Amino acid sequence: MENVKTYYVYIMASRKGGVLYVGVTSNIQKRVWEHRKGLGDGFTKKYLAKRLVHIEQCSDVMSAIEREKKLKKWKREYKINLIEKENPEWEDLYEGMFV
């Protein structure tokens, strides 16, 4: 039986309407924890983007990377609309998933 790995494209925010960071990972729990603890890349640490506000699953790494690149090119307004479609209050999704 083939081991199917799941990949995640996610958006972190500093607050509702705040700074946004788009990333991709195969271990969403670990990666978001790193962002929250300031262990992630310099951007999320510098701008305090510690709130997981959007998440998408992909079954292969190439489609996840493609989606991440596409989202990074989107206008801010489009990213905000994407977040608010599923998470209008910009709640931290990490809290409900793992804590």
C-alpha positions as CSV (number, residue, x, y, z in Angstrom):
1,M,0.0,0.0,0.0
2,E,1.3,3.4,-1.0
3,N,1.9,6.0,1.8
4,V,0.0,9.1,0.7
5,K,1.4,12.3,2.2
6,T,-0.7,15.4,2.6
7,Y,0.6,18.9,2.0
8,Y,-0.8,22.1,3.2
9,V,-0.9,25.6,1.8
10,Y,-1.7,28.0,4.7
11,I,-2.0,31.7,5.5
12,M,-0.7,33.2,8.8
13,A,-1.9,36.7,9.9
14,S,-0.7,39.1,12.6
15,R,-4.4,40.0,13.4
16,K,-7.7,40.5,11.5
17,G,-6.8,42.6,8.5
18,G,-3.1,42.5,9.4
19,V,0.1,41.3,7.8
20,L,-0.3,38.0,5.8
21,Y,2.1,35.3,5.1
22,V,1.5,32.4,2.7
23,G,3.4,29.1,3.2
24,V,3.5,25.4,2.3
25,T,4.4,22.4,4.5
26,S,3.9,18.7,4.9
27,N,3.6,19.1,8.7
28,I,1.1,21.8,9.4
29,Q,1.1,21.3,13.2
30,K,4.8,21.6,13.5
31,R,5.2,24.5,11.1
32,V,2.5,26.6,12.7
33,W,3.9,25.9,16.1
34,E,7.3,27.2,14.8
35,H,5.7,30.4,13.5
36,R,3.9,30.9,16.8
37,K,7.1,30.4,18.8
38,G,9.1,32.8,16.5
39,L,11.2,29.9,15.1
40,G,9.9,30.3,11.6
41,D,11.4,32.5,8.9
42,G,12.2,36.1,9.5
43,F,9.1,37.5,8.0
44,T,6.6,35.9,10.4
45,K,8.8,36.6,13.4
46,K,9.3,40.2,12.4
47,Y,5.6,40.9,11.7
48,L,4.2,38.6,14.4
49,A,2.1,36.6,12.0
50,K,1.2,33.9,14.5
51,R,-2.5,33.3,13.7
52,L,-3.4,30.5,11.3
53,V,-6.3,31.9,9.3
54,H,-6.5,29.8,6.2
55,I,-5.5,26.2,5.3
56,E,-5.9,24.1,2.2
57,Q,-4.9,20.4,1.7
58,C,-3.1,19.0,-1.4
59,S,-2.3,15.4,-2.1
60,D,1.0,16.1,-3.9
61,V,3.9,18.5,-3.3
62,M,3.9,20.0,-6.8
63,S,0.2,21.1,-6.6
64,A,0.8,22.5,-3.1
65,I,3.8,24.6,-4.3
66,E,1.9,25.8,-7.4
67,R,-1.0,26.9,-5.2
68,E,1.4,28.7,-2.8
69,K,3.0,30.5,-5.6
70,K,-0.4,31.5,-7.1
71,L,-1.6,32.8,-3.7
72,K,1.6,34.8,-3.1
73,K,0.9,36.6,-6.5
74,W,-2.7,37.4,-5.6
75,K,-3.6,41.0,-4.6
76,R,-4.1,41.4,-0.9
77,E,-7.8,42.0,-1.4
78,Y,-8.2,38.5,-3.0
79,K,-6.3,36.9,-0.1
80,I,-8.6,38.6,2.4
81,N,-11.7,37.5,0.5
82,L,-10.3,33.9,0.5
83,I,-9.8,34.0,4.3
84,E,-13.1,35.6,5.0
85,K,-15.1,33.2,2.9
86,E,-14.4,30.4,5.3
87,N,-13.1,32.3,8.4
88,P,-14.9,35.7,8.6
89,E,-13.7,36.4,12.1
90,W,-10.1,35.5,11.3
91,E,-10.1,33.0,14.2
92,D,-6.9,31.1,14.9
93,L,-7.6,27.7,13.3
94,Y,-4.6,26.2,15.1
95,E,-6.4,26.4,18.4
96,G,-9.3,24.2,17.2
97,M,-7.1,21.7,15.3
98,F,-4.4,20.8,17.8
99,V,-4.8,22.5,21.2
